[in-house]
Amino acid sequence: MCLAVPFKVVEIKENNIAICEILGIKKEILLDLMYEPVNIGDYVLIHVGYAITRLNEAQAQETLNMYREISDANY
């Protein structure tokens, strides 16, 4: 099973690297697989350290809400 998680881009660095954040956690993410430009403030789906597609904010929030519901159900 694959799991991709939406992160918000908070910084773009050299060498196609972005700093992305979700729930207060920041990670360096590679943008090498993106076929479209990525900007600060964009939401991207992350899988194994790579951004694989861009999402609009509503899509990202919907996905994050589902993850929260799953997490809450398990506690």
PDB file of N, CA, C, O and CB in Angstrom:
ATOM      1  N   MET A   1       0.841  -1.168   0.000  1.00  0.00           N
ATOM      2  CA  MET A   1       0.000   0.000   0.000  1.00  0.00           C
ATOM      3  C   MET A   1       0.891   1.238   0.000  1.00  0.00           C
ATOM      4  O   MET A   1       1.884   1.299   0.725  1.00  0.00           O
ATOM      5  CB  MET A   1      -0.959  -0.006   1.213  1.00  0.00           C
ATOM      6  N   CYS A   2       0.535   2.204  -0.803  1.00  0.00           N
ATOM      7  CA  CYS A   2       1.276   3.468  -0.865  1.00  0.00           C
ATOM      8  C   CYS A   2       0.484   4.547  -0.143  1.00  0.00           C
ATOM      9  O   CYS A   2      -0.747   4.546  -0.144  1.00  0.00           O
ATOM     10  CB  CYS A   2       1.554   3.885  -2.339  1.00  0.00           C
ATOM     11  N   LEU A   3       1.202   5.449   0.461  1.00  0.00           N
ATOM     12  CA  LEU A   3       0.572   6.553   1.162  1.00  0.00           C
ATOM     13  C   LEU A   3       1.288   7.833   0.765  1.00  0.00           C
ATOM     14  O   LEU A   3       2.500   7.959   0.939  1.00  0.00           O
ATOM     15  CB  LEU A   3       0.605   6.340   2.706  1.00  0.00           C
ATOM     16  N   ALA A   4       0.534   8.777   0.235  1.00  0.00           N
ATOM     17  CA  ALA A   4       1.084  10.091  -0.096  1.00  0.00           C
ATOM     18  C   ALA A   4       0.428  11.092   0.843  1.00  0.00           C
ATOM     19  O   ALA A   4      -0.776  11.026   1.093  1.00  0.00           O
ATOM     20  CB  ALA A   4       0.840  10.471  -1.615  1.00  0.00           C
ATOM     21  N   VAL A   5       1.218  12.007   1.355  1.00  0.00           N
ATOM     22  CA  VAL A   5       0.747  12.942   2.365  1.00  0.00           C
ATOM     23  C   VAL A   5       0.875  14.369   1.832  1.00  0.00           C
ATOM     24  O   VAL A   5       1.915  14.722   1.276  1.00  0.00           O
ATOM     25  CB  VAL A   5       1.541  12.773   3.688  1.00  0.00           C
ATOM     26  N   PRO A   6      -0.177  15.207   1.992  1.00  0.00           N
ATOM     27  CA  PRO A   6      -0.070  16.593   1.535  1.00  0.00           C
ATOM     28  C   PRO A   6       0.752  17.440   2.495  1.00  0.00           C
ATOM     29  O   PRO A   6       0.511  17.439   3.702  1.00  0.00           O
ATOM     30  CB  PRO A   6      -1.456  17.201   1.368  1.00  0.00           C
ATOM     31  N   PHE A   7       1.714  18.155   1.957  1.00  0.00           N
ATOM     32  CA  PHE A   7       2.553  19.090   2.700  1.00  0.00           C
ATOM     33  C   PHE A   7       2.438  20.459   2.044  1.00  0.00           C
ATOM     34  O   PHE A   7       2.167  20.558   0.847  1.00  0.00           O
ATOM     35  CB  PHE A   7       4.042  18.611   2.744  1.00  0.00           C
ATOM     36  N   LYS A   8       2.643  21.508   2.823  1.00  0.00           N
ATOM     37  CA  LYS A   8       2.664  22.875   2.295  1.00  0.00           C
ATOM     38  C   LYS A   8       4.116  23.287   2.086  1.00  0.00           C
ATOM     39  O   LYS A   8       4.954  23.100   2.968  1.00  0.00           O
ATOM     40  CB  LYS A   8       1.932  23.872   3.260  1.00  0.00           C
ATOM     41  N   VAL A   9       4.410  23.846   0.920  1.00  0.00           N
ATOM     42  CA  VAL A   9       5.755  24.309   0.606  1.00  0.00           C
ATOM     43  C   VAL A   9       5.988  25.640   1.334  1.00  0.00           C
ATOM     44  O   VAL A   9       5.246  26.601   1.132  1.00  0.00           O
ATOM     45  CB  VAL A   9       5.953  24.466  -0.947  1.00  0.00           C
ATOM     46  N   VAL A  10       7.021  25.686   2.180  1.00  0.00           N
ATOM     47  CA  VAL A  10       7.311  26.905   2.934  1.00  0.00           C
ATOM     48  C   VAL A  10       8.608  27.576   2.486  1.00  0.00           C
ATOM     49  O   VAL A  10       8.853  28.737   2.816  1.00  0.00           O
ATOM     50  CB  VAL A  10       7.387  26.589   4.414  1.00  0.00           C
ATOM     51  N   GLU A  11       9.440  26.851   1.737  1.00  0.00           N
ATOM     52  CA  GLU A  11      10.701  27.416   1.243  1.00  0.00           C
ATOM     53  C   GLU A  11      11.159  26.587   0.056  1.00  0.00           C
ATOM     54  O   GLU A  11      10.965  25.372   0.026  1.00  0.00           O
ATOM     55  CB  GLU A  11      11.799  27.444   2.365  1.00  0.00           C
ATOM     56  N   ILE A  12      11.761  27.242  -0.913  1.00  0.00           N
ATOM     57  CA  ILE A  12      12.357  26.529  -2.041  1.00  0.00           C
ATOM     58  C   ILE A  12      13.842  26.864  -2.060  1.00  0.00           C
ATOM     59  O   ILE A  12      14.239  28.030  -2.058  1.00  0.00           O
ATOM     60  CB  ILE A  12      11.664  26.914  -3.405  1.00  0.00           C
ATOM     61  N   LYS A  13      14.650  25.808  -2.079  1.00  0.00           N
ATOM     62  CA  LYS A  13      16.102  25.953  -2.025  1.00  0.00           C
ATOM     63  C   LYS A  13      16.699  25.588  -3.380  1.00  0.00           C
ATOM     64  O   LYS A  13      15.974  25.258  -4.319  1.00  0.00           O
ATOM     65  CB  LYS A  13      16.706  25.068  -0.904  1.00  0.00           C
ATOM     66  N   GLU A  14      18.021  25.651  -3.472  1.00  0.00           N
ATOM     67  CA  GLU A  14      18.717  25.241  -4.687  1.00  0.00           C
ATOM     68  C   GLU A  14      18.600  23.734  -4.894  1.00  0.00           C
ATOM     69  O   GLU A  14      18.210  22.994  -3.991  1.00  0.00           O
ATOM     70  CB  GLU A  14      20.192  25.656  -4.626  1.00  0.00           C
ATOM     71  N   ASN A  15      18.943  23.302  -6.090  1.00  0.00           N
ATOM     72  CA  ASN A  15      19.006  21.875  -6.443  1.00  0.00           C
ATOM     73  C   ASN A  15      17.649  21.179  -6.352  1.00  0.00           C
ATOM     74  O   ASN A  15      17.574  19.993  -6.031  1.00  0.00           O
ATOM     75  CB  ASN A  15      19.994  21.164  -5.538  1.00  0.00           C
ATOM     76  N   ASN A  16      16.573  21.928  -6.637  1.00  0.00           N
ATOM     77  CA  ASN A  16      15.233  21.331  -6.692  1.00  0.00           C
ATOM     78  C   ASN A  16      14.783  20.745  -5.353  1.00  0.00           C
ATOM     79  O   ASN A  16      14.125  19.706  -5.311  1.00  0.00           O
ATOM     80  CB  ASN A  16      15.199  20.248  -7.747  1.00  0.00           C
ATOM     81  N   ILE A  17      15.140  21.412  -4.275  1.00  0.00           N
ATOM     82  CA  ILE A  17      14.761  20.978  -2.931  1.00  0.00           C
ATOM     83  C   ILE A  17      13.797  22.000  -2.336  1.00  0.00           C
ATOM     84  O   ILE A  17      14.010  23.207  -2.445  1.00  0.00           O
ATOM     85  CB  ILE A  17      16.018  20.802  -2.021  1.00  0.00           C
ATOM     86  N   ALA A  18      12.746  21.506  -1.711  1.00  0.00           N
ATOM     87  CA  ALA A  18      11.788  22.379  -1.030  1.00  0.00           C
ATOM     88  C   ALA A  18      11.724  21.980   0.440  1.00  0.00           C
ATOM     89  O   ALA A  18      11.885  20.811   0.790  1.00  0.00           O
ATOM     90  CB  ALA A  18      10.372  22.295  -1.693  1.00  0.00           C
ATOM     91  N   ILE A  19      11.487  22.962   1.283  1.00  0.00           N
ATOM     92  CA  ILE A  19      11.166  22.691   2.686  1.00  0.00           C
ATOM     93  C   ILE A  19       9.645  22.712   2.759  1.00  0.00           C
ATOM     94  O   ILE A  19       9.008  23.702   2.399  1.00  0.00           O
ATOM     95  CB  ILE A  19      11.836  23.755   3.687  1.00  0.00           C
ATOM     96  N   CYS A  20       9.073  21.612   3.229  1.00  0.00           N
ATOM     97  CA  CYS A  20       7.620  21.474   3.297  1.00  0.00           C
ATOM     98  C   CYS A  20       7.208  21.175   4.731  1.00  0.00           C
ATOM     99  O   CYS A  20       7.992  20.644   5.518  1.00  0.00           O
ATOM    100  CB  CYS A  20       7.121  20.359   2.340  1.00  0.00           C
ATOM    101  N   GLU A  21       5.968  21.523   5.061  1.00  0.00           N
ATOM    102  CA  GLU A  21       5.501  21.392   6.442  1.00  0.00           C
ATOM    103  C   GLU A  21       4.106  20.781   6.490  1.00  0.00           C
ATOM    104  O   GLU A  21       3.256  21.049   5.641  1.00  0.00           O
ATOM    105  CB  GLU A  21       5.501  22.758   7.141  1.00  0.00           C
ATOM    106  N   ILE A  22       3.901  19.952   7.510  1.00  0.00           N
ATOM    107  CA  ILE A  22       2.587  19.416   7.833  1.00  0.00           C
ATOM    108  C   ILE A  22       2.518  19.269   9.346  1.00  0.00           C
ATOM    109  O   ILE A  22       3.400  18.661   9.953  1.00  0.00           O
ATOM    110  CB  ILE A  22       2.323  18.046   7.107  1.00  0.00           C
ATOM    111  N   LEU A  23       1.496  19.811   9.946  1.00  0.00           N
ATOM    112  CA  LEU A  23       1.251  19.691  11.387  1.00  0.00           C
ATOM    113  C   LEU A  23       2.484  20.046  12.215  1.00  0.00           C
ATOM    114  O   LEU A  23       2.769  19.394  13.220  1.00  0.00           O
ATOM    115  CB  LEU A  23       0.802  18.277  11.722  1.00  0.00           C
ATOM    116  N   GLY A  24       3.216  21.081  11.793  1.00  0.00           N
ATOM    117  CA  GLY A  24       4.389  21.531  12.528  1.00  0.00           C
ATOM    118  C   GLY A  24       5.670  20.774  12.233  1.00  0.00           C
ATOM    119  O   GLY A  24       6.720  21.102  12.787  1.00  0.00           O
ATOM    120  N   ILE A  25       5.607  19.776  11.380  1.00  0.00           N
ATOM    121  CA  ILE A  25       6.781  18.984  11.015  1.00  0.00           C
ATOM    122  C   ILE A  25       7.302  19.488   9.681  1.00  0.00           C
ATOM    123  O   ILE A  25       6.551  19.572   8.709  1.00  0.00           O
ATOM    124  CB  ILE A  25       6.443  17.460  10.943  1.00  0.00           C
ATOM    125  N   LYS A  26       8.597  19.828   9.630  1.00  0.00           N
ATOM    126  CA  LYS A  26       9.211  20.295   8.388  1.00  0.00           C
ATOM    127  C   LYS A  26      10.162  19.235   7.855  1.00  0.00           C
ATOM    128  O   LYS A  26      10.879  18.584   8.615  1.00  0.00           O
ATOM    129  CB  LYS A  26       9.958  21.631   8.608  1.00  0.00           C
ATOM    130  N   LYS A  27      10.158  19.069   6.513  1.00  0.00           N
ATOM    131  CA  LYS A  27      11.019  18.083   5.866  1.00  0.00           C
ATOM    132  C   LYS A  27      11.568  18.671   4.582  1.00  0.00           C
ATOM    133  O   LYS A  27      10.921  19.490   3.931  1.00  0.00           O
ATOM    134  CB  LYS A  27      10.254  16.768   5.582  1.00  0.00           C
ATOM    135  N   GLU A  28      12.762  18.244   4.230  1.00  0.00           N
ATOM    136  CA  GLU A  28      13.298  18.554   2.909  1.00  0.00           C
ATOM    137  C   GLU A  28      12.702  17.567   1.919  1.00  0.00           C
ATOM    138  O   GLU A  28      12.720  16.357   2.144  1.00  0.00           O
ATOM    139  CB  GLU A  28      14.863  18.497   2.895  1.00  0.00           C
ATOM    140  N   ILE A  29      12.178  18.094   0.827  1.00  0.00           N
ATOM    141  CA  ILE A  29      11.502  17.280  -0.179  1.00  0.00           C
ATOM    142  C   ILE A  29      12.126  17.566  -1.536  1.00  0.00           C
ATOM    143  O   ILE A  29      12.439  18.715  -1.848  1.00  0.00           O
ATOM    144  CB  ILE A  29       9.969  17.563  -0.201  1.00  0.00           C
ATOM    145  N   LEU A  30      12.308  16.539  -2.335  1.00  0.00           N
ATOM    146  CA  LEU A  30      12.841  16.698  -3.679  1.00  0.00           C
ATOM    147  C   LEU A  30      11.712  16.997  -4.661  1.00  0.00           C
ATOM    148  O   LEU A  30      10.646  16.384  -4.606  1.00  0.00           O
ATOM    149  CB  LEU A  30      13.612  15.438  -4.108  1.00  0.00           C
ATOM    150  N   LEU A  31      11.961  17.934  -5.546  1.00  0.00           N
ATOM    151  CA  LEU A  31      10.958  18.339  -6.540  1.00  0.00           C
ATOM    152  C   LEU A  31      11.246  17.750  -7.918  1.00  0.00           C
ATOM    153  O   LEU A  31      10.611  18.138  -8.899  1.00  0.00           O
ATOM    154  CB  LEU A  31      10.899  19.860  -6.635  1.00  0.00           C
ATOM    155  N   ASP A  32      12.184  16.828  -8.003  1.00  0.00           N
ATOM    156  CA  ASP A  32      12.632  16.289  -9.288  1.00  0.00           C
ATOM    157  C   ASP A  32      11.529  15.613 -10.109  1.00  0.00           C
ATOM    158  O   ASP A  32      11.637  15.565 -11.334  1.00  0.00           O
ATOM    159  CB  ASP A  32      13.730  15.308  -9.051  1.00  0.00           C
ATOM    160  N   LEU A  33      10.496  15.103  -9.490  1.00  0.00           N
ATOM    161  CA  LEU A  33       9.440  14.397 -10.219  1.00  0.00           C
ATOM    162  C   LEU A  33       8.293  15.312 -10.656  1.00  0.00           C
ATOM    163  O   LEU A  33       7.367  14.865 -11.333  1.00  0.00           O
ATOM    164  CB  LEU A  33       8.893  13.283  -9.363  1.00  0.00           C
ATOM    165  N   MET A  34       8.350  16.573 -10.274  1.00  0.00           N
ATOM    166  CA  MET A  34       7.264  17.500 -10.606  1.00  0.00           C
ATOM    167  C   MET A  34       7.379  17.966 -12.054  1.00  0.00           C
ATOM    168  O   MET A  34       8.441  18.409 -12.490  1.00  0.00           O
ATOM    169  CB  MET A  34       7.278  18.714  -9.656  1.00  0.00           C
ATOM    170  N   TYR A  35       6.286  17.862 -12.789  1.00  0.00           N
ATOM    171  CA  TYR A  35       6.260  18.302 -14.179  1.00  0.00           C
ATOM    172  C   TYR A  35       5.751  19.735 -14.312  1.00  0.00           C
ATOM    173  O   TYR A  35       5.762  20.301 -15.405  1.00  0.00           O
ATOM    174  CB  TYR A  35       5.393  17.367 -15.007  1.00  0.00           C
ATOM    175  N   GLU A  36       5.304  20.324 -13.195  1.00  0.00           N
ATOM    176  CA  GLU A  36       4.814  21.696 -13.205  1.00  0.00           C
ATOM    177  C   GLU A  36       5.554  22.493 -12.132  1.00  0.00           C
ATOM    178  O   GLU A  36       6.055  21.910 -11.171  1.00  0.00           O
ATOM    179  CB  GLU A  36       3.274  21.742 -12.971  1.00  0.00           C
ATOM    180  N   PRO A  37       5.630  23.812 -12.282  1.00  0.00           N
ATOM    181  CA  PRO A  37       6.332  24.629 -11.291  1.00  0.00           C
ATOM    182  C   PRO A  37       5.682  24.525  -9.906  1.00  0.00           C
ATOM    183  O   PRO A  37       4.465  24.382  -9.783  1.00  0.00           O
ATOM    184  CB  PRO A  37       6.363  26.093 -11.744  1.00  0.00           C
ATOM    185  N   VAL A  38       6.513  24.599  -8.886  1.00  0.00           N
ATOM    186  CA  VAL A  38       6.047  24.577  -7.502  1.00  0.00           C
ATOM    187  C   VAL A  38       6.479  25.890  -6.852  1.00  0.00           C
ATOM    188  O   VAL A  38       7.625  26.316  -6.997  1.00  0.00           O
ATOM    189  CB  VAL A  38       6.616  23.330  -6.718  1.00  0.00           C
ATOM    190  N   ASN A  39       5.569  26.517  -6.146  1.00  0.00           N
ATOM    191  CA  ASN A  39       5.843  27.806  -5.510  1.00  0.00           C
ATOM    192  C   ASN A  39       5.606  27.719  -4.008  1.00  0.00           C
ATOM    193  O   ASN A  39       4.910  26.824  -3.528  1.00  0.00           O
ATOM    194  CB  ASN A  39       4.967  28.912  -6.125  1.00  0.00           C
ATOM    195  N   ILE A  40       6.191  28.654  -3.278  1.00  0.00           N
ATOM    196  CA  ILE A  40       5.935  28.750  -1.842  1.00  0.00           C
ATOM    197  C   ILE A  40       4.432  28.954  -1.639  1.00  0.00           C
ATOM    198  O   ILE A  40       3.808  29.762  -2.326  1.00  0.00           O
ATOM    199  CB  ILE A  40       6.761  29.922  -1.190  1.00  0.00           C
ATOM    200  N   GLY A  41       3.865  28.219  -0.696  1.00  0.00           N
ATOM    201  CA  GLY A  41       2.440  28.280  -0.419  1.00  0.00           C
ATOM    202  C   GLY A  41       1.635  27.194  -1.104  1.00  0.00           C
ATOM    203  O   GLY A  41       0.484  26.956  -0.738  1.00  0.00           O
ATOM    204  N   ASP A  42       2.224  26.524  -2.101  1.00  0.00           N
ATOM    205  CA  ASP A  42       1.544  25.414  -2.771  1.00  0.00           C
ATOM    206  C   ASP A  42       1.479  24.208  -1.840  1.00  0.00           C
ATOM    207  O   ASP A  42       2.307  24.053  -0.942  1.00  0.00           O
ATOM    208  CB  ASP A  42       2.266  25.041  -4.090  1.00  0.00           C
ATOM    209  N   TYR A  43       0.488  23.365  -2.069  1.00  0.00           N
ATOM    210  CA  TYR A  43       0.408  22.064  -1.404  1.00  0.00           C
ATOM    211  C   TYR A  43       0.816  21.008  -2.406  1.00  0.00           C
ATOM    212  O   TYR A  43       0.392  21.036  -3.561  1.00  0.00           O
ATOM    213  CB  TYR A  43      -1.027  21.785  -0.842  1.00  0.00           C
ATOM    214  N   VAL A  44       1.648  20.069  -1.957  1.00  0.00           N
ATOM    215  CA  VAL A  44       2.090  18.975  -2.812  1.00  0.00           C
ATOM    216  C   VAL A  44       1.902  17.656  -2.069  1.00  0.00           C
ATOM    217  O   VAL A  44       2.007  17.599  -0.844  1.00  0.00           O
ATOM    218  CB  VAL A  44       3.573  19.165  -3.240  1.00  0.00           C
ATOM    219  N   LEU A  45       1.624  16.605  -2.824  1.00  0.00           N
ATOM    220  CA  LEU A  45       1.579  15.267  -2.240  1.00  0.00           C
ATOM    221  C   LEU A  45       2.995  14.726  -2.199  1.00  0.00           C
ATOM    222  O   LEU A  45       3.718  14.789  -3.193  1.00  0.00           O
ATOM    223  CB  LEU A  45       0.637  14.316  -3.049  1.00  0.00           C
ATOM    224  N   ILE A  46       3.393  14.196  -1.053  1.00  0.00           N
ATOM    225  CA  ILE A  46       4.741  13.679  -0.842  1.00  0.00           C
ATOM    226  C   ILE A  46       4.682  12.164  -0.690  1.00  0.00           C
ATOM    227  O   ILE A  46       3.862  11.626   0.053  1.00  0.00           O
ATOM    228  CB  ILE A  46       5.397  14.332   0.403  1.00  0.00           C
ATOM    229  N   HIS A  47       5.561  11.500  -1.402  1.00  0.00           N
ATOM    230  CA  HIS A  47       5.710  10.048  -1.268  1.00  0.00           C
ATOM    231  C   HIS A  47       7.202   9.748  -1.280  1.00  0.00           C
ATOM    232  O   HIS A  47       7.907  10.131  -2.214  1.00  0.00           O
ATOM    233  CB  HIS A  47       4.954   9.268  -2.423  1.00  0.00           C
ATOM    234  N   VAL A  48       7.675   9.079  -0.269  1.00  0.00           N
ATOM    235  CA  VAL A  48       9.077   8.690  -0.069  1.00  0.00           C
ATOM    236  C   VAL A  48      10.070   9.814  -0.382  1.00  0.00           C
ATOM    237  O   VAL A  48      11.092   9.595  -1.031  1.00  0.00           O
ATOM    238  CB  VAL A  48       9.396   7.489  -0.930  1.00  0.00           C
ATOM    239  N   GLY A  49       9.747  11.016   0.092  1.00  0.00           N
ATOM    240  CA  GLY A  49      10.672  12.133  -0.020  1.00  0.00           C
ATOM    241  C   GLY A  49      10.580  12.945  -1.294  1.00  0.00           C
ATOM    242  O   GLY A  49      11.340  13.896  -1.478  1.00  0.00           O
ATOM    243  N   TYR A  50       9.668  12.589  -2.169  1.00  0.00           N
ATOM    244  CA  TYR A  50       9.492  13.308  -3.433  1.00  0.00           C
ATOM    245  C   TYR A  50       8.096  13.910  -3.507  1.00  0.00           C
ATOM    246  O   TYR A  50       7.114  13.283  -3.109  1.00  0.00           O
ATOM    247  CB  TYR A  50       9.735  12.371  -4.634  1.00  0.00           C
ATOM    248  N   ALA A  51       8.019  15.139  -4.025  1.00  0.00           N
ATOM    249  CA  ALA A  51       6.722  15.716  -4.371  1.00  0.00           C
ATOM    250  C   ALA A  51       6.276  15.040  -5.666  1.00  0.00           C
ATOM    251  O   ALA A  51       7.039  14.971  -6.629  1.00  0.00           O
ATOM    252  CB  ALA A  51       6.797  17.300  -4.528  1.00  0.00           C
ATOM    253  N   ILE A  52       5.025  14.535  -5.687  1.00  0.00           N
ATOM    254  CA  ILE A  52       4.576  13.813  -6.882  1.00  0.00           C
ATOM    255  C   ILE A  52       3.456  14.534  -7.631  1.00  0.00           C
ATOM    256  O   ILE A  52       3.238  14.268  -8.813  1.00  0.00           O
ATOM    257  CB  ILE A  52       4.109  12.429  -6.496  1.00  0.00           C
ATOM    258  N   THR A  53       2.750  15.436  -6.965  1.00  0.00           N
ATOM    259  CA  THR A  53       1.728  16.235  -7.644  1.00  0.00           C
ATOM    260  C   THR A  53       1.341  17.409  -6.765  1.00  0.00           C
ATOM    261  O   THR A  53       1.564  17.395  -5.555  1.00  0.00           O
ATOM    262  CB  THR A  53       0.483  15.378  -7.985  1.00  0.00           C
ATOM    263  N   ARG A  54       0.765  18.417  -7.383  1.00  0.00           N
ATOM    264  CA  ARG A  54       0.316  19.591  -6.650  1.00  0.00           C
ATOM    265  C   ARG A  54      -1.178  19.461  -6.375  1.00  0.00           C
ATOM    266  O   ARG A  54      -1.923  18.899  -7.178  1.00  0.00           O
ATOM    267  CB  ARG A  54       0.625  20.895  -7.438  1.00  0.00           C
ATOM    268  N   LEU A  55      -1.606  19.991  -5.223  1.00  0.00           N
ATOM    269  CA  LEU A  55      -3.012  20.004  -4.831  1.00  0.00           C
ATOM    270  C   LEU A  55      -3.432  21.438  -4.570  1.00  0.00           C
ATOM    271  O   LEU A  55      -2.600  22.290  -4.259  1.00  0.00           O
ATOM    272  CB  LEU A  55      -3.258  19.118  -3.578  1.00  0.00           C
ATOM    273  N   ASN A  56      -4.739  21.706  -4.698  1.00  0.00           N
ATOM    274  CA  ASN A  56      -5.186  23.009  -4.227  1.00  0.00           C
ATOM    275  C   ASN A  56      -5.428  22.885  -2.722  1.00  0.00           C
ATOM    276  O   ASN A  56      -5.457  21.777  -2.188  1.00  0.00           O
ATOM    277  CB  ASN A  56      -6.485  23.492  -4.990  1.00  0.00           C
ATOM    278  N   GLU A  57      -5.601  24.010  -2.046  1.00  0.00           N
ATOM    279  CA  GLU A  57      -5.711  23.994  -0.586  1.00  0.00           C
ATOM    280  C   GLU A  57      -6.914  23.185  -0.106  1.00  0.00           C
ATOM    281  O   GLU A  57      -6.823  22.486   0.904  1.00  0.00           O
ATOM    282  CB  GLU A  57      -5.807  25.416  -0.058  1.00  0.00           C
ATOM    283  N   ALA A  58      -8.035  23.270  -0.813  1.00  0.00           N
ATOM    284  CA  ALA A  58      -9.233  22.518  -0.410  1.00  0.00           C
ATOM    285  C   ALA A  58      -8.978  21.012  -0.461  1.00  0.00           C
ATOM    286  O   ALA A  58      -9.382  20.283   0.445  1.00  0.00           O
ATOM    287  CB  ALA A  58     -10.426  22.880  -1.318  1.00  0.00           C
ATOM    288  N   GLN A  59      -8.309  20.545  -1.514  1.00  0.00           N
ATOM    289  CA  GLN A  59      -7.982  19.120  -1.617  1.00  0.00           C
ATOM    290  C   GLN A  59      -7.049  18.692  -0.496  1.00  0.00           C
ATOM    291  O   GLN A  59      -7.232  17.633   0.103  1.00  0.00           O
ATOM    292  CB  GLN A  59      -7.343  18.812  -2.975  1.00  0.00           C
ATOM    293  N   ALA A  60      -6.048  19.519  -0.213  1.00  0.00           N
ATOM    294  CA  ALA A  60      -5.093  19.195   0.845  1.00  0.00           C
ATOM    295  C   ALA A  60      -5.797  19.124   2.194  1.00  0.00           C
ATOM    296  O   ALA A  60      -5.565  18.189   2.961  1.00  0.00           O
ATOM    297  CB  ALA A  60      -3.960  20.234   0.889  1.00  0.00           C
ATOM    298  N   GLN A  61      -6.651  20.097   2.492  1.00  0.00           N
ATOM    299  CA  GLN A  61      -7.352  20.118   3.778  1.00  0.00           C
ATOM    300  C   GLN A  61      -8.304  18.927   3.907  1.00  0.00           C
ATOM    301  O   GLN A  61      -8.432  18.350   4.987  1.00  0.00           O
ATOM    302  CB  GLN A  61      -8.128  21.433   3.940  1.00  0.00           C
ATOM    303  N   GLU A  62      -8.967  18.562   2.818  1.00  0.00           N
ATOM    304  CA  GLU A  62      -9.860  17.402   2.849  1.00  0.00           C
ATOM    305  C   GLU A  62      -9.083  16.129   3.192  1.00  0.00           C
ATOM    306  O   GLU A  62      -9.533  15.315   3.999  1.00  0.00           O
ATOM    307  CB  GLU A  62     -10.579  17.237   1.493  1.00  0.00           C
ATOM    308  N   THR A  63      -7.920  15.970   2.574  1.00  0.00           N
ATOM    309  CA  THR A  63      -7.083  14.797   2.848  1.00  0.00           C
ATOM    310  C   THR A  63      -6.583  14.815   4.287  1.00  0.00           C
ATOM    311  O   THR A  63      -6.620  13.789   4.967  1.00  0.00           O
ATOM    312  CB  THR A  63      -5.894  14.743   1.876  1.00  0.00           C
ATOM    313  N   LEU A  64      -6.114  15.970   4.758  1.00  0.00           N
ATOM    314  CA  LEU A  64      -5.628  16.075   6.135  1.00  0.00           C
ATOM    315  C   LEU A  64      -6.744  15.796   7.139  1.00  0.00           C
ATOM    316  O   LEU A  64      -6.504  15.170   8.171  1.00  0.00           O
ATOM    317  CB  LEU A  64      -5.034  17.465   6.385  1.00  0.00           C
ATOM    318  N   ASN A  65      -7.947  16.249   6.851  1.00  0.00           N
ATOM    319  CA  ASN A  65      -9.086  15.964   7.737  1.00  0.00           C
ATOM    320  C   ASN A  65      -9.374  14.468   7.806  1.00  0.00           C
ATOM    321  O   ASN A  65      -9.702  13.948   8.873  1.00  0.00           O
ATOM    322  CB  ASN A  65     -10.338  16.714   7.258  1.00  0.00           C
ATOM    323  N   MET A  66      -9.252  13.771   6.671  1.00  0.00           N
ATOM    324  CA  MET A  66      -9.455  12.317   6.684  1.00  0.00           C
ATOM    325  C   MET A  66      -8.394  11.634   7.540  1.00  0.00           C
ATOM    326  O   MET A  66      -8.711  10.722   8.304  1.00  0.00           O
ATOM    327  CB  MET A  66      -9.424  11.752   5.249  1.00  0.00           C
ATOM    328  N   TYR A  67      -7.129  12.067   7.420  1.00  0.00           N
ATOM    329  CA  TYR A  67      -6.066  11.491   8.239  1.00  0.00           C
ATOM    330  C   TYR A  67      -6.336  11.728   9.728  1.00  0.00           C
ATOM    331  O   TYR A  67      -6.102  10.847  10.555  1.00  0.00           O
ATOM    332  CB  TYR A  67      -4.704  12.087   7.843  1.00  0.00           C
ATOM    333  N   ARG A  68      -6.830  12.927  10.060  1.00  0.00           N
ATOM    334  CA  ARG A  68      -7.154  13.225  11.466  1.00  0.00           C
ATOM    335  C   ARG A  68      -8.271  12.312  11.971  1.00  0.00           C
ATOM    336  O   ARG A  68      -8.201  11.814  13.095  1.00  0.00           O
ATOM    337  CB  ARG A  68      -7.569  14.708  11.625  1.00  0.00           C
ATOM    338  N   GLU A  69      -9.301  12.089  11.151  1.00  0.00           N
ATOM    339  CA  GLU A  69     -10.406  11.203  11.552  1.00  0.00           C
ATOM    340  C   GLU A  69      -9.902   9.786  11.797  1.00  0.00           C
ATOM    341  O   GLU A  69     -10.302   9.137  12.763  1.00  0.00           O
ATOM    342  CB  GLU A  69     -11.511  11.190  10.474  1.00  0.00           C
ATOM    343  N   ILE A  70      -9.034   9.315  10.931  1.00  0.00           N
ATOM    344  CA  ILE A  70      -8.471   7.966  11.088  1.00  0.00           C
ATOM    345  C   ILE A  70      -7.655   7.902  12.371  1.00  0.00           C
ATOM    346  O   ILE A  70      -7.769   6.948  13.141  1.00  0.00           O
ATOM    347  CB  ILE A  70      -7.590   7.579   9.863  1.00  0.00           C
ATOM    348  N   SER A  71      -6.835   8.918  12.597  1.00  0.00           N
ATOM    349  CA  SER A  71      -6.005   8.968  13.797  1.00  0.00           C
ATOM    350  C   SER A  71      -6.871   9.010  15.057  1.00  0.00           C
ATOM    351  O   SER A  71      -6.607   8.288  16.018  1.00  0.00           O
ATOM    352  CB  SER A  71      -5.073  10.188  13.752  1.00  0.00           C
ATOM    353  N   ASP A  72      -7.898   9.848  15.052  1.00  0.00           N
ATOM    354  CA  ASP A  72      -8.781   9.970  16.215  1.00  0.00           C
ATOM    355  C   ASP A  72      -9.532   8.657  16.493  1.00  0.00           C
ATOM    356  O   ASP A  72      -9.782   8.323  17.651  1.00  0.00           O
ATOM    357  CB  ASP A  72      -9.785  11.114  15.996  1.00  0.00           C
ATOM    358  N   ALA A  73      -9.883   7.933  15.463  1.00  0.00           N
ATOM    359  CA  ALA A  73     -10.607   6.672  15.621  1.00  0.00           C
ATOM    360  C   ALA A  73      -9.741   5.586  16.235  1.00  0.00           C
ATOM    361  O   ALA A  73     -10.247   4.637  16.834  1.00  0.00           O
ATOM    362  CB  ALA A  73     -11.136   6.204  14.283  1.00  0.00           C
ATOM    363  N   ASN A  74      -8.426   5.732  16.080  1.00  0.00           N
ATOM    364  CA  ASN A  74      -7.507   4.717  16.597  1.00  0.00           C
ATOM    365  C   ASN A  74      -7.066   4.975  18.032  1.00  0.00           C
ATOM    366  O   ASN A  74      -6.300   4.189  18.588  1.00  0.00           O
ATOM    367  CB  ASN A  74      -6.296   4.637  15.715  1.00  0.00           C
ATOM    368  N   TYR A  75      -7.534   6.061  18.643  1.00  0.00           N
ATOM    369  CA  TYR A  75      -7.118   6.370  20.022  1.00  0.00           C
ATOM    370  C   TYR A  75      -8.269   6.317  20.962  1.00  0.00           C
ATOM    371  O   TYR A  75      -8.099   6.550  22.159  1.00  0.00           O
ATOM    372  CB  TYR A  75      -6.472   7.726  20.102  1.00  0.00           C
TER     373      TYR A  75
END
